[in-house]
């Protein structure tokens, strides 16, 4: 969740390097957010829900009724192979 800085303060993301945050900066403070919000240094930014696209309009398709269809031809089964006598 993103937060906006209300009061400038130095922050260390890696524990070694200080980064000066200015009023209006927007960052994801992770687990630090609850404490920083409690002391009034940052505030949560309301995230807007993504717009839901409208469903597509499907045009009806005309289907021709009573179209004659040729009957499928039946396949003839091959004659069983006969064994030759020795």
N, CA and C of each residue as an Amber inpcrd file, in Angstrom:
protein
   258
   0.8500000  -1.1660000   0.0000000   0.0000000   0.0000000   0.0000000
   0.8970000   1.2290000   0.0000000   0.5250000   2.1940000  -0.8020000
   1.3220000   3.4100000  -0.9280000   0.9080000   4.4300000   0.1290000
   1.9050000   5.2140000   0.5790000   1.6900000   6.2570000   1.5750000
   2.3550000   7.5510000   1.1050000   1.8610000   8.6830000   1.5760000
   2.4060000   9.9970000   1.2510000   3.0570000  10.5800000   2.5080000
   4.2340000  11.1820000   2.3400000   4.9650000  11.7890000   3.4570000
   4.2950000  13.1130000   3.8250000   3.9940000  13.2990000   5.1180000
   3.3950000  14.5370000   5.6150000   4.4490000  15.4590000   6.2220000
   5.4450000  14.8890000   6.8970000   6.5220000  15.6640000   7.5200000
   7.8470000  15.0970000   7.0210000   8.7740000  15.9500000   6.5590000
  10.0680000  15.4460000   6.0810000  10.8330000  14.7110000   7.1920000
  11.4530000  13.5950000   6.8330000  12.2680000  12.8430000   7.7860000
  13.2410000  11.9520000   7.0200000  14.3810000  11.5960000   7.6340000
  15.3070000  10.6690000   6.9890000  14.8510000   9.2300000   7.2300000
  15.0040000   8.4000000   6.2100000  14.5810000   7.0010000   6.3210000
  15.6960000   6.1090000   5.7840000  15.8860000   4.9730000   6.3860000
  16.9030000   4.0260000   5.9460000  16.2210000   2.7330000   5.5280000
  16.2360000   2.4230000   4.2320000  15.5840000   1.2190000   3.7000000
  16.4230000  -0.0230000   3.9500000  17.7680000   0.1510000   3.8970000
  18.6450000  -1.0080000   4.0460000  19.3620000  -1.0510000   5.3960000
  19.1120000  -0.0510000   6.2550000  19.7500000  -0.0110000   7.5600000
  21.1120000   0.6630000   7.5540000  21.6050000   1.0540000   6.3880000
  22.9240000   1.6850000   6.2870000  22.8630000   3.0890000   5.6900000
  22.0360000   3.2770000   4.6740000  22.0020000   4.5300000   3.9370000
  20.7490000   5.3150000   4.2900000  20.9240000   6.5870000   4.6570000
  19.7760000   7.4370000   4.9560000  19.3030000   8.1360000   3.6910000
  18.0030000   8.1650000   3.5040000  17.3740000   8.8630000   2.3800000
  16.4710000   9.9220000   2.9810000  16.6630000  11.1790000   2.5550000
  15.8200000  12.2650000   3.0600000  14.5050000  12.2700000   2.2870000
  13.4220000  12.0350000   2.9920000  12.0950000  12.0550000   2.3750000
  11.4920000  13.4300000   2.5800000  10.8940000  13.9830000   1.5200000
  10.2980000  15.3110000   1.5650000   8.7890000  15.2070000   1.5980000
   8.1550000  16.2750000   2.0090000   6.7020000  16.3160000   2.0690000
   6.1300000  16.0690000   0.6710000   5.1740000  15.1500000   0.5790000
   4.5370000  14.8260000  -0.7000000   5.1200000  13.6110000  -1.3970000
   6.2860000  13.1090000  -0.9470000   6.8590000  11.8960000  -1.5500000
   5.9020000  10.7230000  -1.3140000   5.7900000   9.8570000  -2.3120000
   4.9220000   8.6820000  -2.1980000   5.7900000   7.4350000  -2.2500000
   5.6470000   6.5880000  -1.2390000   6.4500000   5.3670000  -1.1370000
   5.6200000   4.2490000  -0.5350000   6.1540000   3.0310000  -0.6810000
   5.5900000   1.8700000   0.0070000   6.4940000   1.6210000   1.2150000
   5.9920000   1.8940000   2.4130000   6.7990000   1.7840000   3.6190000
   6.7600000   0.3890000   4.2410000   5.9800000  -0.5010000   3.6820000
   5.9460000  -1.8750000   4.1680000   5.5280000  -1.9630000   5.6280000
   6.3330000  -2.6630000   6.4410000   5.9920000  -2.8850000   7.8440000
   6.1890000  -1.6410000   8.7040000   6.9100000  -0.6350000   8.2050000
   7.1190000   0.5990000   8.9620000   5.8830000   1.4980000   8.9210000
   4.9570000   1.2390000   8.0130000   3.8370000   2.1450000   7.7640000
   2.9720000   2.3670000   9.0030000   2.6490000   1.3230000   9.7390000
   1.7510000   1.4760000  10.8940000   2.3160000   2.4440000  11.9270000
   3.5850000   2.3260000  12.2280000   4.2120000   3.2020000  13.2050000
   4.3190000   4.6390000  12.7160000   4.6630000   4.8110000  11.4250000
   4.8020000   6.1610000  10.8690000   3.4530000   6.8610000  10.7520000
   2.3930000   6.1050000  10.4660000   1.0460000   6.6860000  10.4320000
   0.6370000   7.0850000  11.8550000   0.9630000   6.2520000  12.8350000
   0.5790000   6.5230000  14.2220000   1.2000000   7.8160000  14.7490000
   2.4420000   8.1290000  14.3310000   3.0750000   9.3600000  14.8170000
   2.7980000  10.5470000  13.8950000   2.0840000  10.3190000  12.7980000
   1.6490000  11.4130000  11.9430000   2.6510000  11.8720000  10.8980000
   3.6310000  11.0310000  10.5620000   4.6210000  11.4210000   9.5630000
   4.1890000  11.0710000   8.1430000   3.3130000  10.0680000   7.9900000
   2.8140000   9.6790000   6.6600000   1.3170000   9.4390000   6.7400000
   0.6640000   9.3940000   5.5520000  -0.7560000   9.0480000   5.4720000
  -0.9570000   8.0910000   4.3110000  -1.9790000   7.2770000   4.4170000
  -2.2770000   6.3060000   3.3580000  -2.8870000   7.0180000   2.1640000
  -2.5420000   6.5580000   0.9860000  -3.1270000   7.0750000  -0.2550000
  -4.2230000   6.1140000  -0.6640000  -5.4040000   6.6530000  -0.9280000
  -6.5160000   5.7990000  -1.3640000  -6.2460000   5.3490000  -2.7890000
  -6.2380000   4.0470000  -2.9650000  -6.0150000   3.4840000  -4.2940000
  -7.3420000   3.3920000  -5.0160000  -7.3610000   3.8620000  -6.2510000
  -8.5810000   3.7900000  -7.0470000  -8.6850000   2.4060000  -7.6690000
  -9.8880000   1.8870000  -7.6260000 -10.1280000   0.5710000  -8.2260000
 -10.0010000   0.6940000  -9.7400000  -9.4370000  -0.3070000 -10.4020000
  -9.3270000  -0.2420000 -11.8590000 -10.7090000  -0.2440000 -12.5010000
 -10.8240000   0.4880000 -13.5960000 -12.0990000   0.5680000 -14.3010000
 -12.4460000  -0.7880000 -14.9090000 -13.6880000  -1.1710000 -14.7500000
 -14.1510000  -2.4460000 -15.2980000 -14.6850000  -2.1730000 -16.7050000
 -14.1310000  -2.8470000 -17.7110000 -14.6110000  -2.5990000 -19.0710000
 -16.0450000  -3.0920000 -19.2490000 -16.7750000  -2.3830000 -20.1070000
 -18.1510000  -2.7920000 -20.3730000 -18.1460000  -4.0620000 -21.2200000
 -19.1380000  -4.9190000 -21.0290000 -19.1790000  -6.1550000 -21.8240000
 -19.3980000  -5.8390000 -23.3050000 -18.8290000  -6.6580000 -24.1410000
 -18.9680000  -6.4700000 -25.5810000 -20.3880000  -6.8230000 -26.0260000
 -20.8540000  -6.0860000 -27.0170000 -22.1820000  -6.3660000 -27.5670000
 -22.0030000  -7.3800000 -28.6950000 -22.7010000  -8.4900000 -28.5750000
 -22.6010000  -9.5560000 -29.5670000 -23.8000000  -9.4550000 -30.4950000
 -23.4960000  -9.2970000 -31.7660000 -24.5580000  -9.2030000 -32.7690000
 -25.1350000 -10.6010000 -33.0230000 -26.4690000 -10.7080000 -33.1400000
 -27.0570000 -12.0190000 -33.4370000 -26.7000000 -12.4630000 -34.8610000
 -26.5360000 -13.7440000 -35.0370000 -26.1840000 -14.3080000 -36.3340000
 -27.4120000 -15.0210000 -36.8880000 -27.7250000 -14.7300000 -38.1560000
 -28.8730000 -15.3820000 -38.7920000 -28.4980000 -16.8170000 -39.1540000
 -29.3470000 -17.7430000 -38.7940000 -29.1370000 -19.1550000 -39.1020000
 -30.2240000 -19.5760000 -40.0780000 -29.8060000 -20.1630000 -41.1840000
 -30.7710000 -20.5870000 -42.1910000 -31.4480000 -21.8740000 -41.7290000
 -32.7620000 -21.8600000 -41.5740000 -33.4590000 -23.0710000 -41.1540000
 -33.6390000 -24.0470000 -42.3080000 -33.8020000 -25.2960000 -41.9800000
 -34.1100000 -26.3590000 -42.9340000 -33.1150000 -26.4530000 -44.0800000
 -31.8570000 -26.4310000 -43.7570000 -30.8390000 -26.6150000 -44.7790000
 -30.6580000 -28.1080000 -44.9640000 -30.8240000 -28.6180000 -46.2020000
 -30.6770000 -30.0620000 -46.4010000 -29.2230000 -30.4890000 -46.1740000
 -29.0850000 -31.5880000 -45.4850000 -27.7670000 -32.1290000 -45.1930000
 -27.7040000 -33.5400000 -45.7580000 -26.6340000 -33.8310000 -46.4760000
 -26.4770000 -35.1610000 -47.0600000 -26.2330000 -36.1720000 -45.9440000
 -26.8690000 -37.3300000 -46.0830000 -26.6980000 -38.3840000 -45.0870000
 -25.2730000 -38.9260000 -45.1940000 -24.6300000 -39.1740000 -44.0820000
 -23.2650000 -39.7040000 -44.1420000 -23.2640000 -41.1240000 -44.7060000
 -22.2520000 -41.4040000 -45.4950000 -22.1440000 -42.7400000 -46.0660000
 -21.5460000 -43.6610000 -45.0100000 -22.0890000 -44.8560000 -44.9680000
 -21.5810000 -45.8100000 -43.9990000 -20.3310000 -46.4700000 -44.5610000
 -19.3300000 -46.5300000 -43.7580000 -18.0790000 -47.1490000 -44.1740000
 -18.2390000 -48.6710000 -44.1180000 -17.7120000 -49.3230000 -45.1380000
 -17.7730000 -50.7820000 -45.1530000 -16.6030000 -51.3260000 -44.3450000
 -16.9190000 -52.3390000 -43.5720000 -15.8800000 -52.9460000 -42.7620000
 -15.0500000 -53.8700000 -43.6510000 -13.7440000 -53.8500000 -43.5050000
 -12.9140000 -54.7610000 -44.2980000 -13.1420000 -56.2050000 -43.8410000
 -13.0310000 -57.0870000 -44.7730000 -13.2130000 -58.5110000 -44.4780000
 -12.0850000 -58.9710000 -43.5590000 -12.4050000 -59.8570000 -42.6100000
 -11.3570000 -60.3250000 -41.7080000 -10.2940000 -61.1090000 -42.4810000
  -9.0690000 -60.9540000 -42.0900000  -7.9670000 -61.6470000 -42.7610000
  -8.0490000 -63.1390000 -42.4300000  -7.8400000 -63.9870000 -43.4380000
  -7.8910000 -65.4180000 -43.2230000  -6.4710000 -65.9540000 -43.1320000
  -6.3290000 -66.9400000 -42.2810000  -5.0230000 -67.5690000 -42.1240000
  -4.8590000 -68.6410000 -43.1860000  -3.6860000 -68.6900000 -43.6910000
  -3.4130000 -69.7400000 -44.6740000  -2.9760000 -71.0070000 -43.9850000
  -3.3850000 -72.1360000 -44.5410000  -2.9710000 -73.4150000 -43.9750000
  -1.6110000 -73.7970000 -44.5030000  -0.8650000 -74.4980000 -43.7030000
   0.4520000 -74.9510000 -44.1170000   0.4420000 -76.3710000 -44.5020000
